[in-house]
Amino acid sequence: MFGPPGRSYVYFVYGMYHCLNVVTESDGVAGAVLLRGAEPLAGFDDPEPGALAGPGKLTRAFGLTLKHTNLDLARHGAILSVRDAPPVPPRRVARSARIGLNDHATTKKPWRLYVRGSSGLSRP
């Protein structure tokens, strides 16, 4: 999680789930975004509704484990990559408090962004 930016950071939580983060800060500075879900566009034959809704479900569906840490997600042709997509209309973008954290003042801040109505949404 300490860079370089655009790399994957996978960790194992609760002894049962892998979670995928994308490193966002410069090399040596901690900072990443947790991918909590996705909408399937290609490569999934009739996925179950909500199959990618949640960080554990997302990594399980893609078969991601700790060995997928430090992948260059910005490189075309990589085993896993992040690509540009059409812009989401601002009226569909929503914010909420982060999920699954203890009740501290910073956890109440609306740092969770999501797309209203997305099939990749675990909780509104």
Buried (B, 14 or more C-beta within 10 A) or exposed (E): BBBBBBBBBBBEEEEEBBBBBBBBBEEEEEBBEBBBBBBBEEEBEEEEEEBBBBBBBBBBBBEBEEEBBEBBBBEEEEEBBEEEEEEEEEEEEBEEEBEEEEEEEEEEEEEBEBBEEBBBBBEE
